[in-house]
Amino acid sequence: MIRLQNLNKSYKLNGRTKVVARNINAVFPTGISVALLGRNGAGKSSMLRMISGAMLPTSGRILSTGTISWPVGFSGSFNGQLTGEQNCRFVARVYGVDTDEMRDFVEDFAELGQHFYLPFRTYSSGMKARLAFGVSMAVPFDTYLVDEVSAVGDAAFKEKSNRVFAERMSAAGAIVVSHSMVMLRRTCQAGAVLENGTLSYFHDIEDAIDAHLSNMERALARG
Ligand SMILES: Nc1ncnc2c1ncn2[C@@H]1O[C@H](COP(=O)(O)OP(=O)(O)OP(=O)(O)O)[C@@H](O)[C@H]1O
């Protein structure tokens, strides 16, 4: 369970204040995949960054009874001088995963060939994304945070990514940000809608999508 307690977050930019969380109190239950919906700029990525611990709220707390991933597919923490394989081993040690198992899983999943043994800085963006997705899936978290990663690669690779993610979801939960309702319907049972700093939680993904679409229509009508 992830509990947001009196959560506030605002940014100050060029003398203007943007509020993305206004005294939010909410619970994301354990073992459920929740879509995080909201219009562009509503604060979805900010919310995921706060839940992952990468960014602090302005005030309030986020409490969790289980482990939470970094945003799935995020490759910003890899060391460019280390090979893909060495980065894997490093992450395995940090998260207490068997290093050989992690290496074998990621090598097989990411399909990087010899690049797996070359420095990460030499990778194409697709290779980086494949390594990052593989490493994310190799660590068993209670909740995975997913920010708009439509799987990279060809159709077969996408199919494999979806399959592995679905396997992880059988024993874990997720908070998923995506503008694709197809992807969210496929992945999530529940939904939370962020609008003007307020978060509304819906146990049924369809109710969340309805609320989100209504917000979009209202915004369009306002111009
Ligand atoms: N570091 C920052 N400094 C100032 N403003 C920021 C910062 N990060 C985000 N913002 C602003 O906060 C708001 C929310 O951004 P965020 O990326 O969390 O929204 P989002 O819902 O994920 O958007 P999108 O759907 O467009 O990806 C936006 O108006 C953005 O410009």
The ligand as an SDF file (V2000), in Angstrom:
LIG
                    3D

 31 33  0  0  0  0  0  0  0  0999 V2000
   11.3500   21.1620  -12.4520 N   0  0  0  0  0  0  0  0  0  0  0  0
   10.2860   21.9030  -12.7510 C   0  0  0  0  0  0  0  0  0  0  0  0
   10.3020   23.2380  -12.5730 N   0  0  0  0  0  0  0  0  0  0  0  0
    9.2280   24.0040  -12.8510 C   0  0  0  0  0  0  0  0  0  0  0  0
    8.0730   23.5210  -13.3430 N   0  0  0  0  0  0  0  0  0  0  0  0
    7.9920   22.1900  -13.5480 C   0  0  0  0  0  0  0  0  0  0  0  0
    9.0910   21.3130  -13.2690 C   0  0  0  0  0  0  0  0  0  0  0  0
    8.7110   20.0400  -13.5650 N   0  0  0  0  0  0  0  0  0  0  0  0
    7.4430   20.1270  -14.0060 C   0  0  0  0  0  0  0  0  0  0  0  0
    7.0190   21.4060  -13.9980 N   0  0  0  0  0  0  0  0  0  0  0  0
    5.6830   21.8790  -14.3990 C   0  0  0  0  0  0  0  0  0  0  0  0
    4.7320   21.2000  -13.5950 O   0  0  0  0  0  0  0  0  0  0  0  0
    3.6020   20.8040  -14.3700 C   0  0  0  0  0  0  0  0  0  0  0  0
    3.4230   19.3090  -14.2700 C   0  0  0  0  0  0  0  0  0  0  0  0
    4.4620   18.6390  -14.9980 O   0  0  0  0  0  0  0  0  0  0  0  0
    4.4510   17.0470  -15.1560 P   0  0  0  0  0  0  0  0  0  0  0  0
    5.5390   16.7000  -16.1050 O   0  0  0  0  0  0  0  0  0  0  0  0
    4.4730   16.4390  -13.8100 O   0  0  0  0  0  0  0  0  0  0  0  0
    3.0170   16.8260  -15.8260 O   0  0  0  0  0  0  0  0  0  0  0  0
    2.4180   15.5770  -16.6180 P   0  0  0  0  0  0  0  0  0  0  0  0
    1.0060   15.4450  -16.1500 O   0  0  0  0  0  0  0  0  0  0  0  0
    3.2980   14.4090  -16.4690 O   0  0  0  0  0  0  0  0  0  0  0  0
    2.4520   16.1540  -18.0950 O   0  0  0  0  0  0  0  0  0  0  0  0
    2.4240   15.4000  -19.5480 P   0  0  0  0  0  0  0  0  0  0  0  0
    1.1290   14.6560  -19.6500 O   0  0  0  0  0  0  0  0  0  0  0  0
    2.4660   16.5720  -20.4980 O   0  0  0  0  0  0  0  0  0  0  0  0
    3.6480   14.5480  -19.6230 O   0  0  0  0  0  0  0  0  0  0  0  0
    3.8460   21.3350  -15.7830 C   0  0  0  0  0  0  0  0  0  0  0  0
    3.1930   22.5850  -15.9010 O   0  0  0  0  0  0  0  0  0  0  0  0
    5.3450   21.5240  -15.8400 C   0  0  0  0  0  0  0  0  0  0  0  0
    5.7040   22.5690  -16.7030 O   0  0  0  0  0  0  0  0  0  0  0  0
  1  2  1  0
  2  3  1  0
  2  7  2  0
  3  4  2  0
  4  5  1  0
  5  6  2  0
  6  7  1  0
  6 10  1  0
  7  8  1  0
  8  9  2  0
  9 10  1  0
 10 11  1  0
 11 12  1  0
 11 30  1  0
 12 13  1  0
 13 14  1  0
 13 28  1  0
 14 15  1  0
 15 16  1  0
 16 17  2  0
 16 18  1  0
 16 19  1  0
 19 20  1  0
 20 21  2  0
 20 22  1  0
 20 23  1  0
 23 24  1  0
 24 25  2  0
 24 26  1  0
 24 27  1  0
 28 29  1  0
 28 30  1  0
 30 31  1  0
M  END
$$$$
